[in-house]
Amino acid sequence: MSEPLVLGIETSCDETGVGLVRGHELLIDSVASSMDEHARFGGIIPEIASRAHLEAMGPTLRRALEGAQVELGDIDAIAVTAGPGLVGPLTVGASAAKALAVGLGKPLYGVNHVIGHAAVDELVDGPFPERVMALVVSGGHSSLLLVDDIVTGITELGSTLDDAAGEAFDKVGRLLGLPYPGGPHIDRLAREGDPEAIRFPRGLTAAKDQAAHAYDFSFSGLKTAVARWVEARQDSGQEIPLTDVAASFAAAVADVLTAKTIAACQRHDVSTLVIGGGFSANSQLREMAAERCAAAGIDLRIPPIRYCTDNGAMIAALGAAVVRRGLPPSSLDLPVDSSMPLTQVLL
């Protein structure tokens, strides 16, 4: 008997994602992005994102069904992002999922967006071992999670106290006059620069911070340090070496993320690290994580870049994991929670 076919719907921010998963097998992942509509504003506008989700939901769902060569009636369960995220976009996705659940008479599961970023790796590299560490880094989240079970055993070890990694990249990108979103542009410039040209600070790594914030992250001070360095150069009439600034800034972020994560793996006797989220596409983070994991004897798992940004596959993957464990479905009056705790996988 084949495993249940799970439909996943993701609308936490600006990507409308629909994925279909059976067991650990991805059948299709269809995504529509409204990023271009936000670029001229220099950030995500929730009202524009919500309207874009409304317009894209039907076509994206149809493309997924056609690509996977399945019918709506073949679906066994529906998973949808219940949080965290922007309330308007989340509500659009939840409403679509509820309508499908009622119309098809299928169970509905409201799942956690951030945990989905880790769960999607099971579609690429297979089921997780008994215990893994998950570093989820994106525009809104920088979270370090100890995973004993992707559904029932999540422990949040640390998170960002201010700017998330991706958010810091966007702000520094704006400071450097780069288009939105700043992350890909800084990453491109950083490949051509010297990461040791400028010694920018590493937040929450001093001895005095280790007791209370051993696994927490802070990038606000780093962002300010970059701004002051650039302003000082401008005041003195000197040219701004964009590639070196980008490389040194990116190295500081990757250094903190990987150093704290490797330390957590060693302290908790974890030999497998999963990195997910939009910022995991960053080349310096990937390279530094690979080097440090190899030196520490830790198996590193990072999904391909197409699964790092928001997508329906990750929600379908987490939904499939919930179904496999036999958890009861969510209520049809499922709310959305913009600040859904990371220890809560199912709402």
C-alpha positions as CSV (number, residue, x, y, z in Angstrom):
1,M,0.0,0.0,0.0
2,S,1.4,3.4,-1.0
3,E,1.9,6.2,1.5
4,P,-0.5,9.1,1.7
5,L,-0.3,11.9,-0.9
6,V,0.1,15.2,0.9
7,L,-0.5,18.6,-0.6
8,G,1.5,21.4,0.9
9,I,0.6,25.1,0.7
10,E,3.0,27.9,1.7
11,T,2.1,31.6,1.8
12,S,4.0,33.0,4.8
13,C,5.6,35.9,2.9
14,D,5.9,36.6,-0.9
15,E,6.1,33.2,-2.4
16,T,3.0,31.2,-3.3
17,G,4.2,27.6,-3.0
18,V,2.3,24.3,-3.7
19,G,4.0,21.0,-3.3
20,L,3.0,17.3,-3.5
21,V,4.8,14.7,-1.5
22,R,4.2,11.0,-1.0
23,G,6.2,9.6,1.9
24,H,9.8,11.0,1.4
25,E,9.3,11.4,-2.3
26,L,8.7,14.9,-3.9
27,L,6.3,14.7,-6.9
28,I,6.2,18.4,-7.7
29,D,7.1,21.8,-6.3
30,S,5.4,24.8,-7.9
31,V,6.2,28.3,-6.8
32,A,5.0,31.8,-7.9
33,S,6.9,34.8,-6.4
34,S,5.8,38.4,-6.1
35,M,9.3,39.6,-5.3
36,D,9.5,41.9,-8.3
37,E,6.4,43.7,-7.1
38,H,8.1,44.5,-3.7
39,A,11.5,45.5,-5.1
40,R,10.6,49.1,-5.9
41,F,9.5,49.5,-2.2
42,G,12.8,48.1,-0.8
43,G,10.9,45.5,1.2
44,I,7.8,43.3,1.5
45,I,4.5,45.1,1.5
46,P,2.0,42.7,3.2
47,E,-1.0,44.0,1.4
48,I,0.7,43.5,-2.0
49,A,1.8,40.0,-1.0
50,S,-1.7,39.0,0.1
51,R,-3.2,40.2,-3.2
52,A,-0.5,38.3,-5.1
53,H,-1.2,35.1,-3.2
54,L,-4.9,35.4,-4.0
55,E,-4.1,35.8,-7.7
56,A,-1.5,33.1,-7.8
57,M,-3.1,30.4,-5.7
58,G,-5.4,28.8,-8.3
59,P,-2.8,28.8,-11.2
60,T,0.0,27.5,-8.9
61,L,-2.2,24.7,-7.6
62,R,-3.2,23.7,-11.2
63,R,0.4,23.7,-12.4
64,A,1.3,21.4,-9.5
65,L,-1.5,18.9,-10.1
66,E,-0.7,18.9,-13.9
67,G,3.0,18.5,-13.3
68,A,2.5,15.6,-10.9
69,Q,-0.2,14.1,-13.1
70,V,-2.6,13.7,-10.2
71,E,-6.2,14.8,-9.6
72,L,-7.5,16.8,-6.6
73,G,-9.4,13.6,-5.6
74,D,-6.1,11.7,-5.3
75,I,-4.9,13.9,-2.4
76,D,-5.1,12.3,1.1
77,A,-4.2,15.2,3.3
78,I,-3.6,18.9,3.1
79,A,-0.8,20.8,5.0
80,V,-0.6,24.6,5.2
81,T,1.7,27.1,6.8
82,A,-0.1,28.3,10.0
83,G,2.9,30.5,11.1
84,P,5.1,32.2,11.7
85,G,4.8,34.8,8.9
86,L,2.8,37.8,7.8
87,V,-0.8,37.6,8.9
88,G,-2.4,38.6,5.6
89,P,-0.4,36.1,3.4
90,L,-0.8,33.4,6.0
91,T,-4.6,33.9,6.0
92,V,-4.8,33.5,2.2
93,G,-3.0,30.2,2.3
94,A,-5.0,28.9,5.3
95,S,-8.3,29.9,3.6
96,A,-7.4,28.0,0.5
97,A,-6.3,25.0,2.5
98,K,-9.6,25.0,4.5
99,A,-11.7,25.3,1.3
100,L,-9.8,22.3,-0.2
101,A,-10.1,20.3,3.0
102,V,-13.9,20.9,3.2
103,G,-14.5,20.4,-0.5
104,L,-12.4,17.2,-0.7
105,G,-13.4,15.8,2.8
106,K,-9.7,15.5,3.7
107,P,-7.8,16.2,6.9
108,L,-6.1,19.6,7.4
109,Y,-2.8,20.1,9.1
110,G,-1.5,23.6,10.0
111,V,2.2,23.3,10.4
112,N,5.2,25.5,11.3
113,H,7.0,27.3,8.5
114,V,10.4,27.3,10.1
115,I,10.4,23.6,10.9
116,G,9.4,23.0,7.3
117,H,12.7,24.6,6.2
118,A,14.5,21.7,8.0
119,A,12.0,19.0,7.1
120,V,12.4,19.6,3.4
121,D,15.9,18.0,3.6
122,E,14.3,14.6,4.1
123,L,13.1,14.8,0.5
124,V,16.7,15.3,-0.7
125,D,18.9,13.3,1.7
126,G,16.5,10.8,3.2
127,P,15.0,10.4,6.7
128,F,16.9,12.1,9.5
129,P,19.0,10.1,11.9
130,E,17.9,9.8,15.5
131,R,19.1,13.3,16.5
132,V,20.2,16.2,14.3
133,M,21.0,19.9,14.7
134,A,19.1,22.3,12.5
135,L,20.2,25.8,11.7
136,V,17.3,27.7,10.0
137,V,18.4,31.1,8.6
138,S,16.3,33.4,6.5
139,G,15.1,36.9,6.2
140,G,13.0,36.7,9.3
141,H,14.6,33.9,11.3
142,S,18.0,32.7,12.6
143,S,17.2,29.7,14.8
144,L,19.2,26.9,16.2
145,L,17.2,23.8,16.9
146,L,18.0,20.4,18.5
147,V,15.8,17.9,16.6
148,D,15.1,14.5,18.3
149,D,12.0,14.1,16.1
150,I,11.0,16.6,13.3
151,V,7.4,16.6,14.6
152,T,7.4,15.8,18.3
153,G,11.0,16.5,19.5
154,I,12.0,20.1,18.7
155,T,14.1,22.0,21.3
156,E,15.0,25.7,20.5
157,L,18.6,26.3,21.7
158,G,19.0,29.8,20.3
159,S,17.6,32.5,18.0
160,T,18.2,36.0,16.9
161,L,17.8,38.7,19.5
162,D,17.4,41.4,16.8
163,D,18.0,41.3,13.1
164,A,18.0,37.9,11.4
165,A,20.9,37.0,9.1
166,G,18.9,37.7,5.9
167,E,17.4,40.9,7.3
168,A,20.9,42.1,8.1
169,F,22.0,41.4,4.6
170,D,19.1,43.4,3.1
171,K,19.8,46.3,5.4
172,V,23.5,46.4,4.6
173,G,22.7,46.0,0.9
174,R,20.5,49.1,1.2
175,L,23.3,50.9,2.9
176,L,25.7,50.0,0.1
177,G,23.2,51.1,-2.5
178,L,22.4,47.6,-3.8
179,P,19.0,46.6,-5.2
180,Y,16.5,44.7,-3.0
181,P,16.8,42.0,-1.9
182,G,20.4,42.7,-0.8
183,G,21.4,39.1,0.0
184,P,22.2,37.8,-3.5
185,H,23.9,41.0,-4.5
186,I,26.2,41.0,-1.4
187,D,26.9,37.3,-2.0
188,R,27.9,38.1,-5.6
189,L,30.2,41.0,-4.5
190,A,31.7,39.0,-1.6
191,R,33.0,36.3,-4.0
192,E,35.3,39.0,-5.5
193,G,36.4,40.6,-2.2
194,D,38.8,39.9,0.6
195,P,36.9,38.5,3.7
196,E,39.8,39.5,5.9
197,A,40.1,43.1,4.6
198,I,38.0,44.6,7.4
199,R,37.6,43.0,10.9
200,F,33.9,43.5,11.7
201,P,32.6,42.5,15.1
202,R,31.1,39.1,15.9
203,G,28.0,39.6,18.0
204,L,27.4,37.6,21.2
205,T,30.7,35.8,21.0
206,A,32.5,37.5,23.9
207,A,33.1,35.5,27.1
208,K,30.6,37.6,29.0
209,D,27.9,36.6,26.5
210,Q,28.4,32.9,26.6
211,A,26.5,32.1,29.8
212,A,23.2,33.7,28.7
213,H,23.5,33.7,24.9
214,A,25.8,30.8,23.9
215,Y,23.5,29.9,21.0
216,D,21.8,33.2,20.3
217,F,22.6,35.5,17.5
218,S,22.7,39.3,17.1
219,F,23.6,41.1,13.9
220,S,22.3,44.6,14.7
221,G,25.7,45.7,16.1
222,L,27.5,44.3,13.0
223,K,25.1,46.2,10.7
224,T,25.9,49.4,12.7
225,A,29.6,48.7,12.5
226,V,29.4,48.4,8.7
227,A,27.4,51.7,8.5
228,R,30.0,53.6,10.6
229,W,32.9,52.2,8.6
230,V,31.3,53.2,5.3
231,E,30.4,56.7,6.7
232,A,34.0,57.2,7.9
233,R,35.3,56.4,4.4
234,Q,32.8,58.7,2.8
235,D,33.6,61.6,5.2
236,S,37.2,61.3,4.4
237,G,36.5,61.3,0.6
238,Q,37.8,57.8,0.1
239,E,36.3,55.2,-2.3
240,I,34.2,52.5,-0.8
241,P,35.7,49.0,-1.7
242,L,32.3,47.3,-2.1
243,T,33.7,43.8,-2.7
244,D,35.9,43.9,0.4
245,V,33.0,45.4,2.6
246,A,30.7,42.7,1.3
247,A,33.2,39.9,1.8
248,S,34.2,41.0,5.3
249,F,30.5,41.5,6.4
250,A,29.4,38.2,5.0
251,A,32.4,36.4,6.6
252,A,31.4,37.9,10.0
253,V,27.9,36.6,9.7
254,A,29.0,33.1,8.5
255,D,31.6,32.9,11.2
256,V,29.1,33.5,14.0
257,L,26.5,31.2,12.6
258,T,28.8,28.3,12.0
259,A,30.9,28.7,15.2
260,K,27.9,28.7,17.5
261,T,26.3,25.8,15.6
262,I,29.3,23.6,15.6
263,A,29.7,24.3,19.4
264,A,26.1,23.3,19.9
265,C,26.6,20.1,17.9
266,Q,29.7,19.2,20.0
267,R,28.0,20.0,23.3
268,H,24.9,17.9,22.5
269,D,26.8,15.1,20.9
270,V,25.1,15.6,17.5
271,S,26.9,14.3,14.4
272,T,24.5,15.6,11.7
273,L,23.8,19.2,10.9
274,V,21.0,20.4,8.6
275,I,21.0,24.0,7.4
276,G,17.9,25.4,5.8
277,G,16.1,28.6,5.0
278,G,16.6,31.3,2.4
279,F,19.9,32.5,3.7
280,S,21.4,29.0,3.5
281,A,21.8,29.8,-0.2
282,N,24.7,32.1,0.8
283,S,27.9,30.8,-0.6
284,Q,30.2,31.9,2.3
285,L,27.9,30.2,4.8
286,R,27.9,27.0,2.8
287,E,31.7,27.0,2.3
288,M,32.5,27.8,5.9
289,A,29.9,25.3,7.2
290,A,31.4,22.6,5.0
291,E,35.0,23.3,6.1
292,R,34.1,23.4,9.8
293,C,31.9,20.4,9.8
294,A,34.5,18.4,8.0
295,A,37.1,19.4,10.6
296,A,34.7,18.5,13.4
297,G,33.6,15.2,11.9
298,I,30.0,16.4,11.5
299,D,27.8,15.3,8.5
300,L,26.5,18.4,6.8
301,R,23.2,18.4,5.0
302,I,22.1,21.5,3.0
303,P,19.3,21.1,0.5
304,P,19.8,22.5,-3.1
305,I,19.2,26.2,-3.4
306,R,15.7,25.8,-4.9
307,Y,14.5,24.2,-1.7
308,C,16.1,26.9,0.6
309,T,13.7,29.7,-0.3
310,D,10.0,29.4,0.7
311,N,8.2,26.6,-1.2
312,G,5.3,24.2,-1.0
313,A,7.5,21.1,-0.9
314,M,8.8,21.9,2.6
315,I,5.2,22.2,3.9
316,A,4.2,19.0,2.2
317,A,7.3,17.3,3.6
318,L,6.4,18.4,7.2
319,G,2.8,17.5,6.7
320,A,3.8,14.0,5.5
321,A,5.9,13.6,8.6
322,V,2.9,14.6,10.8
323,V,0.6,12.1,8.9
324,R,3.2,9.3,9.3
325,R,3.1,9.8,13.1
326,G,-0.6,9.6,13.3
327,L,-1.2,13.0,14.9
328,P,-4.8,14.3,14.9
329,P,-5.5,16.9,12.2
330,S,-6.1,20.6,12.9
331,S,-9.5,22.1,13.3
332,L,-11.2,23.5,10.3
333,D,-11.4,26.8,12.1
334,L,-7.6,26.8,12.2
335,P,-6.2,30.2,13.1
336,V,-2.9,31.6,11.8
337,D,-0.2,32.6,14.3
338,S,2.4,35.2,13.0
339,S,4.7,34.4,16.0
340,M,4.1,30.6,16.2
341,P,6.6,29.1,18.6
342,L,9.3,26.9,17.0
343,T,8.6,24.2,19.5
344,Q,5.0,23.9,18.1
345,V,5.1,22.0,14.9
346,L,1.3,21.6,14.5
347,L,-1.4,24.2,15.3
